Amino acid sequence: MKKNSKIYIAGHRGLVGSALKRKLEKLGYTNIVTRTREQLDLLDKNKTLEFFKKEKPEYVFLAAAKVGGIMANKTSPAEFIYENLVVETNVIHSAYLTKVKKLLFLGSSCIYPRDCSQPIKEEYLMTEALEPTNCNYALSKIAGIFMCQAYNKQFGTNFISVMPTNLYGPNDNFDLNNSHVLPALVRKFHEAKVRGSKEVIVWGTGSSKREFLHVDDLADACIFLMQKYNDSEIINIGTGKDLSVKELAEKIKKITDYNGKIVWDKTKPDGTPRKLLNVNKLHKLGWKHSILLDKGIALTYEWYKKNYE
């Protein structure tokens, strides 16, 4: 990509898309194209293609997606598989028809089997059963991967697929009903502190382990891969380090300065037992994360207080 290349970010107001926009602008890219959902509904095939024909982007970051935590996936499985499949199909096909130079598809680490070996290598995809609590979302992302690979094979496109680990940071979803674990805990502990609550109830046992990557690091990695990586095979993006949800809760409790106790609701699901990505492939290309978890959570908490209170 050149500094004046026309770059389209699909989903620029979301967690990942907004980070990509911030990072590209910081690096001096001057021709970034965005559209809100009100301006362009990517569920509409004809309007999506019309946009691509008119704007003719050279590079596309496909970050638009319907995302959510365990409860959201459990209560709206049809919406998760339908909306993600349709958006992926419309954007990828339009990119092919209008001869986009390169497209980066944002997948998710939930594409991997529930019980596969740790840390998770890229080749573990499709080797065992998925985690039931988010399988519809995972299947839609797997379809996007295979679609990129199929277009590369048949039409000679340059569509790459990256698999980020659990993300957090500015513009995250802090809704307690459908957010992921880290932003949900930030909000829970903050609100408990403000109310003076003596306890915070957290889902599950706290035993499951997760890896977390600050979204600004993800944006940096995506831009790096857009410049350096041209393979159809998927590539993981993460830190290569994980911790238990219990350890995460204790960290957030300390960072938010909450003095009550944590109560674990063991009637609620833990989700996948462990999900740590093998990032050797990415490290060999020359990229590593730079934002440590404690600092990242502190930055996220400050952003939350400024934007949600």
Long-range contacts (C-beta under 8 A, 24 or more apart in sequence): 1-29, 1-58, 1-59, 1-223, 1-226, 1-227, 3-27, 3-28, 3-29, 3-30, 4-29, 4-30, 4-31, 5-29, 5-31, 5-58, 5-59, 6-31, 6-33, 6-55, 6-56, 6-57, 6-58, 6-59, 7-31, 7-32, 7-33, 7-57, 7-58, 7-59, 7-60, 7-61, 8-32, 8-33, 8-34, 8-55, 8-57, 8-59, 8-60, 8-61, 9-33, 9-34, 9-61, 9-63, 10-42, 10-60, 10-61, 10-62, 10-63, 10-64, 10-87, 10-91, 11-62, 11-63, 11-64, 11-65, 12-63, 13-171, 14-63, 14-64, 14-65, 14-67, 14-171, 15-67, 15-167, 15-168, 15-169, 15-170, 15-171, 15-172, 15-173, 15-215, 16-63, 16-106, 16-164, 16-167, 16-215, 16-218, 16-219, 17-61, 17-63, 17-64, 18-170, 18-171, 19-169, 19-170, 19-171, 19-215, 19-216, 19-218, 19-219, 20-61, 20-63, 20-219, 20-222, 20-223, 22-216, 22-219, 23-216, 23-219, 23-220, 23-223, 24-219, 24-223, 27-223, 33-57, 42-86, 42-87, 42-90, 42-91, 43-83, 43-86, 43-87, 43-90, 44-90, 45-86, 45-89, 45-90, 48-90, 48-91, 48-94, 49-90, 49-93, 49-94, 49-97, 49-98, 51-94, 52-94, 52-95, 52-97, 52-98, 52-100, 53-97, 53-98, 56-98, 57-95, 57-98, 57-100, 58-100, 58-101, 58-102, 59-100, 59-101, 59-102, 59-103, 59-104, 59-226, 60-91, 60-95, 60-100, 60-102, 60-103, 60-104, 61-103, 61-104, 61-106, 61-222, 61-226, 62-88, 62-91, 62-92, 62-103, 62-104, 62-105, 62-106, 62-144, 63-106, 64-91, 65-106, 66-137, 67-137, 67-173, 67-180, 68-137, 68-173, 68-178, 68-179, 68-180, 69-178, 69-179, 69-180, 69-181, 69-184, 70-133, 70-134, 70-203, 70-269, 70-271, 71-177, 71-178, 72-177, 72-178, 72-179, 73-133, 73-134, 73-136, 73-137, 74-133, 77-136, 78-136, 80-134, 80-136, 80-137, 80-140, 81-136, 81-137, 81-139, 81-140, 84-137, 84-140, 84-141, 84-144, 85-140, 85-143, 88-140, 88-143, 88-144, 88-147, 89-147, 92-144, 92-147, 92-148, 92-151, 92-159, 95-157, 95-159, 96-151, 96-155, 96-157, 100-157, 101-158, 102-158, 102-159, 102-160, 102-226, 102-230, 103-148, 103-157, 103-158, 103-159, 103-160, 104-159, 104-160, 104-161, 104-162, 104-222, 104-225, 104-226, 105-144, 105-145, 105-148, 105-159, 105-160, 105-161, 105-162, 106-162, 106-164, 106-222, 107-141, 107-142, 107-144, 107-145, 107-161, 107-162, 107-163, 107-164, 107-234, 108-137, 108-138, 108-141, 108-163, 108-164, 109-163, 109-164, 109-165, 109-166, 109-211, 109-236, 109-238, 109-275, 109-277, 110-134, 110-137, 110-138, 110-141, 110-272, 110-275, 111-138, 111-141, 111-142, 111-145, 111-163, 112-163, 112-275, 114-272, 114-273, 115-273, 118-274, 118-276, 119-240, 119-276, 119-277, 119-278, 119-279, 120-236, 120-275, 120-276, 120-277, 120-278, 121-236, 121-278, 122-163, 122-233, 122-234, 122-235, 122-236, 122-278, 122-281, 125-234, 131-271, 131-272, 133-269, 133-271, 133-272, 134-271, 145-234, 148-232, 149-232, 152-232, 153-232, 158-230, 159-232, 160-225, 160-226, 160-229, 160-230, 160-231, 160-232, 160-235, 161-232, 161-234, 161-235, 162-221, 162-222, 162-225, 162-234, 162-235, 162-236, 162-237, 163-234, 163-235, 163-236, 163-237, 163-277, 164-213, 164-218, 164-221, 164-236, 164-237, 164-238, 165-211, 165-212, 165-213, 165-236, 165-237, 165-238, 165-239, 165-275, 165-276, 165-277, 166-210, 166-211, 166-212, 166-213, 166-275, 167-212, 167-213, 167-214, 167-215, 167-218, 168-212, 168-213, 168-214, 168-215, 168-296, 168-297, 168-300, 169-214, 169-215, 169-216, 169-296, 169-299, 169-300, 169-303, 170-215, 170-216, 170-299, 170-300, 170-303, 170-307, 171-215, 172-215, 172-300, 174-304, 174-308, 181-210, 181-245, 181-248, 182-212, 182-248, 182-252, 182-297, 182-300, 183-300, 183-304, 185-248, 185-249, 185-252, 186-252, 186-256, 186-297, 186-300, 186-301, 186-304, 187-304, 187-308, 189-252, 189-253, 189-256, 189-258, 190-256, 190-258, 190-301, 190-304, 190-305, 192-258, 192-260, 193-256, 193-257, 193-258, 193-259, 193-260, 197-260, 198-260, 198-261, 199-260, 199-261, 199-262, 199-263, 200-253, 200-258, 200-260, 200-261, 200-262, 200-263, 201-263, 201-264, 201-265, 202-245, 202-249, 202-262, 202-263, 202-264, 202-265, 203-264, 203-265, 203-268, 203-269, 203-270, 204-245, 204-264, 204-265, 204-266, 204-268, 204-269, 204-270, 204-271, 205-246, 205-264, 205-266, 205-270, 206-244, 206-245, 206-246, 206-249, 206-262, 206-264, 207-244, 207-245, 207-246, 207-270, 207-273, 208-244, 208-245, 208-270, 208-271, 208-272, 208-273, 208-274, 209-242, 209-243, 209-244, 209-245, 209-273, 209-274, 209-275, 209-276, 210-242, 210-243, 210-244, 210-245, 210-248, 210-274, 210-275, 211-238, 211-239, 211-240, 211-241, 211-242, 211-275, 211-276, 211-277, 212-239, 212-248, 212-293, 212-296, 213-237, 213-238, 213-239, 213-289, 214-289, 214-291, 214-296, 214-299, 214-300, 216-291, 217-289, 217-290, 217-291, 220-287, 220-290, 221-282, 221-287, 221-289, 224-285, 224-286, 224-287, 225-282, 225-285, 225-287, 228-285, 228-286, 229-285, 235-281, 235-282, 236-277, 236-278, 236-279, 236-281, 236-282, 237-277, 237-279, 237-282, 238-276, 238-277, 238-279, 238-282, 238-289, 239-279, 239-289, 239-293, 240-276, 240-277, 240-278, 240-279, 240-283, 241-276, 241-293, 242-274, 242-275, 242-276, 243-293, 245-270, 251-293, 251-294, 251-297, 252-297, 252-301, 255-294, 255-297, 255-298, 255-301, 256-301
